[in-house]
Amino acid sequence: MEDNFLEELLQEAESKEMYQTEAYYDLILLNIKNLQGQIANNFVEAEKEINLINKWTLGRNSLLNERAQVLERKLELFIREKKVKTIELPNGTLKLHKKQSKVEIENLELFLKHARPEVLTIIPEQVKPDLSKLKAFIKTKPVPAGVIVIEGKEEFSYKLRNMEVENGRKETEIGITGKPSSSNLRAVI
């Protein structure tokens, strides 16, 4: 009987130990679940902060860009008033240059009806205008029917010099090219 009692006591202790062990590992799982939730929450919060910073940056840079465009227009007016093509300054160069004229086919049927073979590129089962040949042709002969010539306009541009001395001399140029009196400027780097 005593053996039986000890055996029951031993089985009961083992059962309690197993239950406590399972509860312990279940708590570990719960802890991992909470940690993963915190990680996901951190990413959500970080994304909100990133969006907030991006909105602030876009707003701030928009104001700075508008200021730069006003200054660029002042530079363009200055070089146009001087009536020169290039002005070298200590911090950069101002330039006015004429863009090339552009040839556009306004009425393809009319053009093809009157076009000479030297201004066409013939691909089997397809005839289309060769704009570079047409441009050269127009320089010496009248403009063919169905074609318009868009004259190249004078364009303003500038380059900034940013000199840094680091293990020798290094010069970086940043420039802007734009259409005359236009707020749509493009960067040339």
Secondary structure, DSSP 8 states (H G I E B T S, - for coil): -HHHHHHHHHHHHHHHHHHHHHHHHHHHHHHHHHHHHHHHHHHHHHHHHHHHHHHHHHHHHHHHHHHHHHHHHHHHHHHHHHT-SEEEETTEEEEEEE---EEEES-HHHHHHH--GGGEEEETTEEEE-HHHHHHHHHHS---TTEEEE---EEEEEEEEEEEESSSEEEEEEEEEE-TT-S-EEEE-
